[in-house]
């Protein structure tokens, strides 16, 4: 509550209020440097807040030592103890907690099996791949069944295939452990698929908190529109006209009505899948880049000026030649409108 953090003159986090429900999978996204890690480190107790309070359960933990907060953490640089084996690394938190030898051995075995590390228990970290090390650090974090697990880009160093596997693993782990997870990522798929709620941060501020589809379908600001969706929403500069419509800079007139005064600068947002192929469509341009993903494709259209560059989603089997001009129409109910301050305008 009212949590903030400055480093000297740099404000990393402006006063923020955020409540995380027990058992929730909360994902924090936002551009580099927006304060995601700072927020997580404040919760973990690795940074002292400049102001505000941190409650965990009912208890004020603002000044509690990290070890007393009942949290476990996984960071992208998975610092394992190099001189300890995998089993000793995983069991370390239990040893610190003075659990019995037999109990430690059983728990380590159980968690290692869960993360498919059973065959590697005798190895030292230097003899592991990056993905295996990352799994050991996750195993070490969950071995005490923490009620809250903090994860800062835990999959960032893995190859694509392992990332997907580990993403599924986190979903299963969350379902099985029922722990509260706070997860920082740059990855759209991780955010959309894992989160119960997503927190979008921008320039040290929390921009919006909501269910993934809520944010996708109704981003509260341009920052949220940019942060959610890949490829991102098409954002086109425009102006309101004398009769309350919107005109794009190239003169294209949209029927979208606004209550802003004439001449106000607005931004029109259209998701790539909401551009519908239409011969006489409002939007178009030559295909400059065509990305075939299999089940679907993305056509990048260049305009004569860059402000008109658009990305449109097409079916996977659609044939396109580079340079070919494609035109698209839009369903006006799918258009997002943002005002001069970057905030979403009501439809
Ligand atoms: P990334 O996605 O690149 O990891 P982030 O959203 O996690 O970024 P933070 O690491 O929270 O961003 O940093 C937020 C701001 O605070 C940045 O401007 C950063 O330079 C600054 N900052 C973070 N830690 C410190 C520090 N120890 N001293 C000074 N400035 C810091």
Boltz pocket constraint, residues with backbone or C-beta under 6 A from the ligand:
constraints:
  - pocket:
      binder: B
      contacts: [[A, 7], [A, 10], [A, 11], [A, 12], [A, 30], [A, 31], [A, 32], [A, 33], [A, 34], [A, 35], [A, 36], [A, 37], [A, 38], [A, 39]]
      max_distance: 6.0
